Amino acid sequence: MSENERPECCTEEMLDYLDDLREDGFTNMFGAAPYLQVAFPELTSVQARKVLVYWMATFDERHLLEVNNG
């Protein structure tokens, strides 16, 4: 699985949560997987890291699309 391939467990809600966490500046995003697991307890630690890696790898692309479509 490549970084840009969306994990099956990843939802838009999770990506929005990570966006909000980043915006709040509460934590360094490299350490955000445990926060993701607390917010979404159905995730294993491995899944949370995969979602975080996907979020990081696609952040610019997803937000550029929002700016262009917004």
KAVEN-V694817 format. One line per field, one symbol per residue. psi: psi as a letter, one per 20 degrees, with the letter a starting at -180 (. if undefined). A space follows every 10 residues. Layout:
psi->???
This chain:
psi->prhippqhip rhhgggghgg gghhkhqpih kighhghghm iiprhggghg gggggghjgg ghhhhgghi.
